[in-house]
Amino acid sequence: MVPDPSSDARDRPELDEPSDGAVDDATYDLVYRATREAIWDVVGAATLILFYLALAAISLSIAVGGIGPFLRGSTSSVALVVGVAALVVGVFALFRVYRLVTE
């Protein structure tokens, strides 16, 4: 559509040109906060993934240490319970790592 030259377009300010420095400050603050939150989101997710990987490694090693001897018949049922609980924690930690990585 062709603009009407007789309209009062000269009286209205352009949207691309800020009327004062307050718009620039507000835009800077918005971009700064968004960038800071994005960086901390990545750092936080990476830290959480490393924590869950360490938790999975520790708990799965405890699970092997508890379930393995029970299967050979040389330990008590308490070791089996501890091994199964550690196995559940390890599987949960691996599931959380999978969910964080595929987000």
Helices and strands as residue ranges (DSSP letters): H 21-72, H 77-101
